Structures are given as C-alpha cells and as structure tokens.
Amino acid sequence: MANTKILPAEEVTRHLTALPGWSVAEGALHKEYAFKDFVHAFSFMAGVALVAERMNHHPDWSNAYNRVAVSLTTHSEGGITDRDMELAESMEHLFRGEARD
C-alpha cells in the first residue's frame, strides 16, 4: 500500500510535473477532464471507479455532460498523500487509453 502520510509541498510539486493539467487547490489535487460526450465521460468514471475501489481510495468528483471534475485528498490524513498521486496517475492512464497493471 502507498504511503498515507501527507506529502511535503515540494514533493507534491515534483509529482505534478508528470501529471498534466493537475493543480493543487484547497489542500487537494484538482483536474477537469473534457470528453467527446457524456458516454465517454461516464465510461471514464466507470473505469476510475474500478481502480478507486481496488485501492479503497475514492475521489470527490462531479460530472456535467462531457466534463468530469476531480478532487483528490486523503481525508483521514487531512491532505495529499502518495495514494492521491497514485490514483491521479491511474486516471491519466485511463484518460489516455493506456493499460496499466
């Protein structure tokens, strides 16, 4: 299991270089994804749901037609941890249609 301690700000910044479009706001990782249509957005969310359930680490997110807004934080720790980074990386792989173990 990934680290569950809050990451220092400089480590979060380092991780963000590999996560295009992600930022930090209000103590959480944020990104908004845009898709061709609702079906593609919902399919992405379904794929992420399977990963998140396997990790037992669930995003705060919303969907409006072809957009999915995501906020990741480890609530039990009160900030961003490696678990959030791992889920964000998985989301990026799913968004790009890349298989991941």
PERAVEN-V533209 format. One record per helix or strand. SS is the DSSP state (H for helix, E for strand). FROM is the first residue (numbers start at 1). TO is the last residue. If there is no record, write none. Layout:
ss: <SS	SS>
from: <FROM	FROM>
to: <TO	TO>
This chain:
ss: <H	E	E	H	E	E	E	E	H>
from: <9	23	28	38	60	67	74	79	82>
to: <16	25	34	55	64	72	74	79	95>
